[in-house]
Amino acid sequence: MTDLVALKAANANRWAKAKLTRNFTTVAKRLISPEAKARYQAVSAKTGVPWAFIAVAHERESSQDWGGSLAQGDPWNKVSTHVPAGRGPFKSWEDAAVDALVSCAPRAALNKDWSIGGTLTMLEQYNGLGYANKGRPSPYIWSGTDQYVSGKYIRDGVYDPNTVDQQLGCAGLLLAMMSLDLSISFDGEHAPAPPPPAPTVPPPKPSTPSVTNPAPGSLGAFIAAILAAIFKRK
């Protein structure tokens, strides 16, 4: 069984040293575009999973294809055939994404550790722990950085140490996204952003004193009181 505590520490250590070896900017801009970010945030609000995590998983699983399920890239409007198989059909990409995060292993919605080590390790679990069990950095996370050279599972259970993953890894994507969107951070915890505070209604301005509305305690108020008493007796 993989030691997840040790893997979190290893991933945090790699993150601290990682340098990009490919161009991530174009893809990162696409992932943080206002339209995409809004959709990821909608799923984040329902699951508690950081929207940036959802974005990079979407890129790895289906190259951000909105017709592909977050779980494995299969069409979300059909029953999935790849692992996890038998999911769906769903009414929307968002519904499929919520199912992937809540009901499919490793159930990212249950994760409580959103430090960078915890985040990267959850992403690695999302793809599988075969690389960690070999003591190798996962290309799913580190491809496109100096923390990865080669080695890839070319199909289920078949590992080729000489194959180089051509997709961009999650860590490099997150680094590039963070340089473009300063709202992305990994401080150990995550919750959907609270709603903005209700606008403050200013108190009504006091009316300006006049002959018909004299200021309290003024001579005008004294005279008005006398006149009111006289006319009341009539």
N, C-alpha and C positions, 0 to 999 in steps of 0.2 A: 504494500500500500504506500502511495506517495506521501511523504511528509510535507503537508501543505504549509506548515509554519516555516520550514526550511526553504520551500519554494518561494514563499512571499519575500523572505529575506534576500534570496538570490535575485529575484526579479527587481526588487527595490535597489539592490546594488548595481545591477546592470543598467537600470534606468539612470542612476546618478552618473554613470560613465558614458552612456550611449551617445553616439554621433551619427547623424544621418549620412548615408552613402548614396542615396538616390533622391530624386526630386519628388517631394510629397506635396508641394504647395498647391498644385492644380486640384488634386483630389481633396485636400483639406478644405479648400475654398468651397468646393461643391458640397461637402458634408456640413459646413456651417452656414450655408446659404439660408436666408430668412425662411424660405418655404420649407426646406428640409428640417431646419432646427425646430420649427413650430410643430411638425409632425412627431419628431423625436421627443419633444417636451410633453406632448399630449400622452404619449406612452409612458414617459417617466412619471407623470402625475398619477397614473393608475398603478404603477408598480414600485415606485421608489428607487428605480435603477437610474443612475445618472444618464442624462441624454447623450453625452459624449460616448459613453460605453455603447449605447444602442447604435449610435452612428457608425462607429468603427466595426462593430459586429455585422451591421448591415452591409458595409463595404466588403468585408472579408467573405461573407456568406453568398452575396449575390451581386457584387460590384454596384451596390446601391440601386438595384433594380426594384422598383416599387411593386412589380408583379411577383417578386420572389419573397417567400416567407423568411422571416428573420431566423427561424430555427435551423434551416438547412438549404435555403434557396429554392426549394420547390414552389411551384405556383400555389399561392395561398387559397385560390378558389377551387382547388381540387384536393383530394386526399393525398397526403405526402407519401412518397415511395422511398425516399432516402431517410437515414436516421436523423431525427426521430420520425419513424414512419407511422402512418395511420392518423396523422393530425389533419384536421380540417374536414371539409372545406370551411372557409371563413367568409364573413361578409366584407371584410376590408383588410388592408395591410396592417392597420393598427390593431384590429382584433387578433390577427395571427401573431403579431409581435407580443401582445400581452400574454397570449397562451404560451409562447416560447419562453418567456421570462418567468412566468408564474408556475407553469405545469410541466415543463420539460427540463430534464437534467442539464446543467447543475442547479436549476431554479435560482437564477440570479436575484429574483425579487426577495429571496430570504437572506441574502448576504447583508451583513452589518458592517463589514470592514471595507470602506471605500478609500483607504489610503492607497497610494500608488502601487505598493506591493500587493495589497488585497485586490485592487482593480485588475491589474495585469494577470494575477493568478486566477481570478474568476474568468477572465477572457480565455486563459489557457485551458481551464477546465471545460469551457464551452466547446473548445475544439478537440480536447482529449489530452490525457497526460502521458501519452506514449513517449514524447520527447523527454519529459522530466524523468521518466523511469529509466531512460538511457543516459541521464546526466547531460543532456544536450539542450541548448536553448531552442525554444520552439520558434519556427519560422512564422507561425501564425502571429506571434508577438513581435519578433525581432527582425524579420526580413526587411532589408533596406537600411539596416543599421550595422555599425561595426561590431555588434554583439552576435552576429550570425554570419557564417561563411557558407555552409552547405549542409545538406541532409534534409530529406523529406520523405514522408510516407506517400508513395506514389499511388497506392490504393490501400484498402483496408488490410492492415496487418503486414504490409510489405514496405520496408524501409530501405531507401537507397541513400547511402552516405554521400554520394557524389552529385545528386540532383540539387539544384539551387531553386528555391521558391521564387517565382517571378512576381508574385503579388506583394503589395506593400503590407508590412506588418502593423499590428495595432499600436505598438509603442511609438513607432515613427509617426503614425497618423495622429496620435494624441499630442506628441511634441509639436507637430506642425500646426494642429488646430489651436493649441494653447498659445502659440505665438501670434495667432490671428484673432482669437477671441479670448479676452482676458477674464471672462466670466467662468471659464473652465478651470477647476482646481480639484485637488484630491487631498482633502484635509482629514480623512479618516471616517467622516460621516457624510450622509447625504439625505436630504429630504426634498420633496418638491417645494419650489419657491412659494412662500406665503403670499396670499393675495395682497395687492397694494392697499394701504390704509384708506379709509373713507375720507373724502375731502372734508376739511374743517369748515363749518359754516360760521362766518363771523357774526358776533352778537349785533343786534340792531343798534344803529346809532341813536343816541338820545335826541329827541326833537328839540329844535331851537326855540327858546322862550319867546313868547309873543303876548299881545294884549289878551288873547283868548286862552293862552296856555302859559301863564307866568311861571317863572322858576320858583321851586319850593323855598320858603323863607324870605322871599323878596317882598318889597313894598307892594308890588302889584298883586302878589298872592294874598297879602293882608287885606287890601281893598276888595279883592274879589270875594274873600270870605265874608266881609261885612255886607256886601251887596247881596250875596247869596242868602244870608240870614234875614235881611230885610224883605226880600221878595218871597222867602219861604213863609213869613208871617202873614202875608197878604192872602 
